Structure formats: C-alpha cells, structure tokens
Amino acid sequence: MTSSAFSAMVLGVALIAAAPDAGAQDFVFPPGFSAQDVATNGTTLHVRVGGTGPAVLLLHGYGETGDMWAPLARDLMRDHTVIAPDLRGMGLSARPAAGYDKKTQGRDMAGMLDALKIGTVDLVTHDIGNMVGYAFAAQNRDRVGRFVLMDAPLPGIGPWEEILKNPLLWHFRFGGPDMERLVAGRERIYLDRFWNEFSATPAKFSEASRQHYAQLYAAPGAMHAGFAQFAAFDQDAIDDKAFLAEGKLTMPVLAVGGEKSFGPAMAMVMRFAATDVTEGVVSDAGHWLMEEQPEATVTLVRAFLDAGR
C-alpha cells in the first residue's frame, strides 16, 4: 500500500464511524489460539498465541487484559502470528511484589518473545500497553518493525506535565493501602468510572465485558498490582527521558486517538519520541477503541501493518 493510499484510508476512518459490530462485545479468542504461562524476567506471563506469519505483539492497558484484543486477533491471525499477553500483575499473569516500571516490563516482553522463539515483531498497544511497548521498542530497536499506539501518552515525553494537570486523571495518584481498602469488594464501581467517563458512548462497553474484567480485577492482589502500574509513572518518566536521549524511534509509527479522547494529540505526543509518525483518529470513539469502534480500529491497524509488507 502506498503512503498516499494509507493516508486516504486514515482520513476515511477518521470521518466515518463504523457500524455497530458484535465483536465489540467479544473478548473470547477464536479457535486456533492457545494460552500458556511463560516464565520471563523473574515473573510469569499468561500469553495467548495463534495464527501464522510475521509476528505481531498486542499489549493491553488498565481496566482490561489481553482479552481486549480478540476482535483484532481474529482478523490478524490469518496472516500473522499473534501474541497477546496479560501484563505483569494483570489478568491471569503472576503478581510479583515489584517490577511495575515499564522499563522492567519491556524486558518482560523481550524475555517472553525469546521463550517463544520469536525475533522481530510489529507492536500494537493501548493505554499502559503504550508505555510498556515504548520501553520495549526503545530497548530493542532492531526487533520492532512497525508500532501502533492507541490513546494514551508516554510518561516524561512531550507535554506529559501538562497532561498530568487534567482533573480526569486523578487516578494516576490513587493508590496505597487505604485506597485498596476503599475499593475492596467495590472493584466494579471503581472500574465503571473508567469505562463510563472515558467512553464516547458508555453503553458500547458491554455489560458482559464489564462483568468479565471486574471479576478479574477483584482477584487477590489484582487491584494492588493495577495501582502499582500507575505508581511507577514517576520512574517511567525518568526512564523514558533516558530512552529519548539515545535517539527517537525510527520505525514507522501509527498514533491513534479516539475522536472524543486524545484524537490528533496522540500523533503530536509521538512526534516527540519518533521520527516517522502517521496520525489516526477513530470517529465517534473515546478511549476504549476496541470496544467502541472495533471495526474502524481493526481496519486502521490492518492497513498500517499491511503497508509494511
């Protein structure tokens, strides 16, 4: 696909909202995927693997697990080997006491890929997955072909300090023993706030998905590990600035924002960290792109990855 053709496709996705799609309610991976627990970097990650072809690594964020990628995995598996782990401490992965800085989690990914005997990958990431993906890419620049980031900034990069002033992001500093006591047994209430306030249309984050993820986050130690992801942001900012001092990323990057969330600001942020950035905006979507507009999001990601083949 030529650059001009891809740009035209991006514009089309930005202007036309996808029709409602049953996949928006689907967090079950299709037949052909297997799940395994992979030891890496002092922890164990729960990993879904399926498909054949060039490898693509999918990294989820907070409020979800690797299950969020089921609609994209269904599309990509026909010509990609798809790897979708649960991040350290999240979902069905182990919950170690430490290591929630994204530099360490980038090493989790490198060790996991080594264990799976996978060399180079394309990266598709969302939310905190963006931060882990950036740390992985910055430490393994020769292992990443193309990089898609969705709707979350990078600590320490570009306008990070201004972003922190947004009152909607109070949860970045929410954590600790008392906060854990407040949410114990009320995980669904806490998570509903994310799914509602950061959606263009909250009803598109289905009740089935809410129940599924709330149950996973109510597991022993899960909320503690989730808070630890945010508590590491100060260290992440230090590490990201050090990565940037080594040079911007040079692989092609697609920076995707939901129209009602980060929108074109995603590309603006990523231009501080990468030299070859394409902007993507998904119409009628907030933060939860895979739930709110799965068809448009899959189309956008698929076209960008295909452009590198």
C-alpha positions in Angstrom: 0.0 0.0 0.0 1.4 3.4 -0.9 1.7 6.2 1.6 -0.9 8.3 -0.1 -3.3 5.4 -0.2 -2.8 4.7 3.5 -3.3 8.4 4.3 -6.6 8.4 2.4 -7.7 5.3 4.3 -6.9 7.0 7.6 -8.9 10.0 6.6 -11.9 7.8 5.8 -11.8 6.1 9.2 -11.5 9.4 10.9 -14.6 10.8 9.2 -16.9 7.7 9.1 -17.8 5.9 12.2 -18.0 2.2 11.9 -21.4 0.5 12.2 -22.1 -1.4 15.4 -20.2 -4.6 15.5 -20.9 -7.8 17.5 -17.2 -8.0 18.1 -17.4 -5.1 20.4 -18.9 -7.4 23.0 -16.5 -10.3 22.3 -13.5 -10.9 24.5 -13.1 -14.6 23.6 -10.2 -15.5 21.3 -11.1 -17.6 18.2 -10.3 -21.3 17.7 -6.6 -21.7 16.7 -5.3 -19.8 19.7 -3.7 -21.4 22.7 -3.0 -20.0 26.1 0.2 -20.7 28.0 2.1 -19.3 31.0 5.6 -18.1 30.1 8.4 -17.6 32.6 10.3 -14.3 31.8 12.4 -11.8 33.7 11.6 -13.1 37.2 7.8 -13.4 36.7 5.3 -15.5 34.7 3.0 -14.0 32.0 -0.2 -15.5 30.7 0.0 -15.4 26.9 -2.4 -16.2 24.0 -0.7 -17.2 20.8 -2.3 -18.1 17.4 -2.1 -17.7 13.7 0.8 -18.0 11.3 3.0 -15.4 9.6 5.0 -12.4 10.7 4.6 -11.8 14.5 2.6 -9.0 16.0 2.6 -8.3 19.7 -0.6 -6.8 21.3 -0.3 -5.1 24.6 -3.4 -4.1 26.7 -3.9 -1.4 29.3 -5.6 -0.7 32.6 -9.2 -1.8 33.1 -8.8 -4.7 30.6 -6.5 -7.6 29.9 -5.1 -9.2 26.8 -8.7 -10.4 26.2 -9.5 -6.9 24.7 -7.7 -7.9 21.5 -10.0 -10.7 20.5 -11.6 -8.8 17.5 -8.2 -7.7 16.2 -6.6 -11.2 16.7 -9.5 -12.7 14.7 -8.5 -10.5 11.8 -4.8 -10.7 12.0 -4.4 -14.4 12.7 -5.0 -15.3 9.0 -1.6 -13.9 8.1 0.2 -13.1 11.3 1.4 -14.9 14.4 -0.5 -13.0 17.1 0.9 -12.8 20.7 -1.4 -11.2 23.3 0.0 -11.4 26.9 -1.5 -10.1 30.1 0.9 -7.6 31.5 2.8 -8.2 34.8 0.4 -8.4 37.7 -2.7 -8.1 35.5 -5.3 -10.6 34.2 -4.0 -14.2 34.7 -0.4 -13.2 34.9 1.6 -13.6 38.1 1.6 -10.7 40.6 5.2 -10.1 41.8 5.9 -7.6 44.5 7.9 -5.3 42.3 8.8 -4.6 38.7 5.9 -2.4 37.6 8.1 0.2 36.0 7.7 0.0 32.2 11.4 -0.5 31.6 11.2 -3.8 33.5 8.0 -4.7 31.8 9.7 -4.1 28.4 12.2 -6.7 29.5 9.3 -9.0 30.4 8.3 -8.7 26.7 11.8 -9.4 25.4 12.1 -12.5 27.6 8.7 -13.7 26.6 9.4 -13.4 22.9 12.8 -15.2 23.4 11.0 -18.0 25.2 8.5 -18.3 22.3 11.4 -18.2 19.8 10.1 -15.0 18.2 12.6 -12.4 16.9 11.1 -9.3 15.3 7.6 -8.1 15.8 5.1 -5.4 14.9 3.7 -3.8 18.0 0.0 -2.8 18.7 -0.6 -1.2 22.1 -3.2 0.6 24.1 -3.2 2.7 27.3 -0.5 1.4 29.7 0.4 -1.0 26.9 1.7 2.0 25.0 4.2 2.7 27.8 5.4 -0.9 28.0 5.6 -1.0 24.2 7.7 2.1 24.1 10.1 0.8 26.7 10.4 -2.5 24.8 10.9 -0.7 21.5 13.5 1.7 22.9 15.5 -1.1 24.4 15.1 -3.4 21.3 15.0 -1.1 18.4 16.1 -3.8 15.9 13.2 -6.1 17.0 10.3 -3.8 16.1 9.1 -3.3 12.5 6.1 -1.1 12.9 4.4 0.4 16.0 0.8 1.3 16.6 0.0 3.2 19.8 -3.6 3.9 20.9 -5.0 6.7 23.1 -2.6 7.3 26.0 0.5 9.4 26.5 4.1 8.4 27.4 5.4 9.4 30.8 8.1 12.1 30.5 7.6 12.6 26.8 6.3 15.8 25.2 3.5 17.6 27.2 3.5 15.0 30.0 3.5 17.5 32.8 0.6 19.4 31.2 -1.4 16.2 30.7 -1.0 15.4 34.4 -2.9 18.5 35.3 -6.1 17.2 33.7 -8.5 16.6 36.6 -9.9 13.5 34.9 -6.6 11.8 35.6 -6.7 11.9 39.4 -6.4 8.1 39.4 -2.7 8.4 38.4 -2.0 9.3 42.0 -4.7 7.0 43.6 -3.2 4.0 45.4 -1.8 2.7 48.6 -3.3 0.6 51.5 -6.2 2.9 52.3 -7.2 3.2 48.6 -7.1 -0.6 48.3 -9.4 -0.8 51.3 -11.8 1.7 49.7 -12.1 -0.4 46.5 -12.1 -3.9 48.1 -15.3 -5.5 47.1 -16.2 -2.4 45.0 -13.9 -3.1 42.1 -16.8 -2.9 39.6 -17.8 0.6 40.9 -14.2 1.8 40.5 -13.8 0.4 37.1 -17.2 1.6 35.8 -15.9 5.1 36.4 -13.1 4.5 33.8 -15.4 2.7 31.3 -18.0 5.4 31.6 -16.1 8.7 31.8 -13.6 7.7 29.1 -16.1 6.4 26.5 -17.9 8.5 23.9 -20.8 6.1 24.3 -20.5 4.1 27.6 -23.1 1.6 26.5 -20.7 0.3 23.9 -18.6 -1.1 26.7 -20.9 -4.0 27.2 -22.2 -5.4 30.5 -20.7 -8.8 29.6 -17.3 -7.2 29.3 -17.7 -5.2 32.5 -18.5 -8.3 34.4 -15.6 -10.2 32.9 -13.0 -7.6 33.7 -14.4 -6.7 37.1 -14.1 -10.3 38.1 -10.5 -10.5 37.0 -9.6 -7.2 38.9 -11.4 -8.5 42.0 -8.9 -11.4 42.3 -6.5 -11.3 45.2 -3.7 -8.8 44.6 -5.1 -7.6 41.3 -6.0 -4.1 42.4 -2.8 -3.7 44.2 -0.9 -4.6 41.1 -3.0 -2.3 39.0 -2.3 0.6 41.3 1.4 -0.3 41.1 1.3 0.3 37.3 0.4 4.0 38.0 2.7 4.4 41.0 5.6 3.7 38.7 4.9 6.6 36.4 7.5 8.9 38.0 10.2 6.3 37.4 8.8 5.7 33.9 9.2 9.4 33.1 12.9 9.2 34.2 13.4 6.1 32.1 11.6 7.4 29.0 13.7 10.6 29.0 16.8 8.5 29.1 15.5 6.4 26.2 14.8 9.6 24.2 18.3 10.8 24.9 19.5 7.8 23.0 17.5 9.0 20.0 14.0 8.9 18.7 12.4 5.7 17.4 12.9 5.4 13.7 10.4 2.6 12.8 7.1 3.7 11.3 4.6 4.7 14.0 0.8 5.0 13.8 -0.5 7.1 16.7 -4.3 6.6 17.1 -6.6 8.6 19.2 -10.3 8.4 19.8 -12.1 11.4 18.4 -13.7 12.1 21.9 -10.4 11.4 23.7 -6.8 12.1 22.7 -7.7 12.4 19.0 -4.9 14.0 17.0 -3.0 14.8 20.2 -1.7 11.2 20.1 0.3 12.0 17.0 1.6 15.2 18.4 2.8 13.4 21.5 4.5 10.7 19.5 6.4 13.1 17.3 8.4 14.0 20.4 9.5 10.3 20.5 9.6 9.1 16.9 10.7 10.3 13.5 8.1 8.7 11.2 4.6 9.2 12.7 1.3 8.9 11.0 -1.8 10.3 12.6 -5.0 8.2 13.0 -8.3 9.4 14.6 -11.2 7.0 15.1 -14.6 8.8 14.8 -17.2 8.6 17.5 -14.9 6.9 19.9 -13.4 7.7 23.3 -10.6 5.9 24.9 -11.9 2.3 24.5 -11.3 2.0 20.8 -11.7 -1.8 20.6 -15.0 -1.7 22.4 -16.5 1.4 21.0 -15.4 1.1 17.3 -13.8 -2.3 16.7 -14.4 -2.4 13.0 -12.9 1.0 12.3 -10.0 0.3 14.7 -9.2 -3.1 13.1 -9.3 -1.6 9.6 -6.9 1.2 10.6 -4.4 -1.2 12.3 -4.6 -3.8 9.5 -3.9 -1.2 6.8 -0.9 0.2 8.6 0.6 -3.2 9.3 -0.1 -4.3 5.7 1.7 -1.2 4.4 5.0 -2.6 5.7 4.7 -5.9 3.9 
